[in-house]
Structures are given as C-alpha cells and as structure tokens.
C-alpha cells in the first residue's frame, strides 16, 4: 500500500491504431469506396470521432435494409479470381435440402 502523499504507480498510456483498410473492412466496403466517401466528406480517417460516426451510420443503414445479421467483417467483392477460374474445375454443387 503506497504511503500517504506518494505518487501513483507509473502506467504507460495505451495507444491504439487503425488503418483505412481496417475501416473499410468494418464498413463492409472496398478501400476505393471508402476513398470516395472520404472525398465526398462523409468520413475523415484522421478523426476518431468521424470514424465512429461513419461506422455507426453504415451499420444502422445496413440494419434498415434488412441485412440484420450481416457480418461487419464481410468485405465487398475485391474482383479476385474464383476457385473455378484458378483450378479450372467446376465448383461442387450444394446438396439440396428437402
């Protein structure tokens, strides 16, 4: 127990970092789409308050559209090759449920 009038124990401040890629992934959009929103003034990635406000707005809009269980980590299509384009095999058909 520290004595009366002594200084509190030193606690280093924690620093958290995020990138434009992290914001785009949470918003479920590509980095290019996020850059368009940035140019239009909808988000300022350097201002944490702006980032939180933007992500909240995006999530609410997604819920109102009916994507209630849409995962925030599901990013938009990135235009990469599909499995069938890479292996040149036909993708397996999903089993039918009755």
CORJONOR-V978789 format. One record per backbone hydrogen bond with DSSP energy under -0.5 kcal/mol. NH is the residue of the N-H (numbers start at 1). CO is the residue of the C=O. E is the energy in kcal/mol with one decimal. If there is no record, write none. Layout:
((NH,CO,E) (NH,CO,E))
This chain:
((6,3,-1.8) (23,19,-2.0) (24,20,-2.6) (25,21,-2.2) (26,22,-2.2) (27,23,-2.1) (28,24,-0.8) (28,25,-0.5) (29,24,-2.6) (34,30,-2.0) (35,31,-2.3) (36,32,-1.9) (37,33,-2.0) (38,34,-2.2) (39,35,-2.4) (40,36,-2.2) (41,38,-1.1) (42,37,-2.7) (43,37,-0.7) (47,44,-2.2) (48,46,-0.7) (51,47,-1.9) (52,48,-2.5) (53,49,-2.3) (54,50,-2.5) (55,51,-2.7) (56,52,-2.3) (57,53,-2.3) (58,54,-2.5) (59,55,-2.4) (60,56,-2.4) (61,57,-2.5) (62,58,-2.1) (63,59,-2.1) (64,60,-2.3) (65,61,-1.6) (66,62,-0.5) (66,63,-1.0) (67,62,-1.9) (68,66,-1.9) (70,67,-1.4) (74,71,-1.1) (75,73,-1.0) (86,82,-1.6) (87,83,-2.5) (88,84,-1.3))
